[in-house]
């Protein structure tokens, strides 16, 4: 089953009333993700070591990937999932590059 078919099934469920509760759950999940992003931002600003800061920024990026995916489901836009995958890859590569730079003081 593809993502587009899944969105079609979700819109059919929304038309018969069952989708309203699903949208409420996804909306509550988005609020929980926003709280999580805020808490990881606090850790990024306070973190006692640079590794704590890097880890919290990576966790924030992962949480944003999930939030973008849920937003794509809520808005009925399957192209948001592609954006989430690209952002996840950029987040991973950037974290590895920053950790390598912090450890060796060079990227080479």
Rosetta blueprint (number, residue, H / E / L):
1 X L
2 X L
3 X H
4 X H
5 X H
6 X H
7 X H
8 X H
9 X H
10 X H
11 X H
12 X H
13 X H
14 X H
15 X H
16 X L
17 X L
18 X H
19 X H
20 X H
21 X H
22 X H
23 X H
24 X H
25 X H
26 X H
27 X H
28 X H
29 X H
30 X H
31 X H
32 X H
33 X H
34 X H
35 X H
36 X H
37 X H
38 X H
39 X H
40 X H
41 X H
42 X H
43 X H
44 X H
45 X H
46 X H
47 X L
48 X L
49 X L
50 X H
51 X H
52 X H
53 X H
54 X H
55 X H
56 X H
57 X H
58 X H
59 X H
60 X H
61 X H
62 X H
63 X H
64 X H
65 X H
66 X H
67 X H
68 X H
69 X H
70 X H
71 X H
72 X H
73 X H
74 X H
75 X H
76 X L
77 X L
78 X L
79 X H
80 X H
81 X H
82 X H
83 X H
84 X H
85 X H
86 X H
87 X H
88 X H
89 X H
90 X H
91 X H
92 X H
93 X H
94 X H
95 X H
96 X H
97 X H
98 X H
99 X H
100 X H
101 X H
102 X H
103 X H
104 X H
105 X L
106 X L
107 X L
108 X L
